[in-house]
C-alpha cells in the first residue's frame, strides 16, 4: 500500500467521523428546536372571556401569584397608568379562581384578560395594544 493511498484512507476515515458527528449534532439541535416550537406558549389566546368578567365591573383581570416577578411588573404598570383591574391569585385555593384559570389551558402567570384576549406573560407591547384598543390606556 502506497503512502498516498494510506493518507487518502485516513482523510476519508476522518471525514466520515466528522460527517457522522455533524449529522448527529444537527439532528439533536433540530429535535430540540422542534420540541421548543411545539411547546411554545402563544403570546395570547383569543377566546370567549365572558366567564372571566361575570359579576365583575373591571375591564381587566389578572391571574397572578405572590412570588411572580412578572406579575408584580404587570400590576405596577396597570397601577402606574391608573387602570382598574381585578387580581386573582391562583394560589389562594379558591375553587372559582382555580376553575377560571384552568379554563385558559396554558400554564404560567401572569395571565392578563382584556376584552376577548388572554395575554400570556408580561408582554408590555401587547398589553398596551389591547388596552388601547379598549380605550383603557
Beta strands, then each sheet from edge to edge (+ up, - down):
strand 1: 44-46
strand 2: 60-64
strand 3: 86-89
strand 4: 111-114
strand 5: 117-120
sheet 1: 1+ 5- 4+ 2- 3-
end
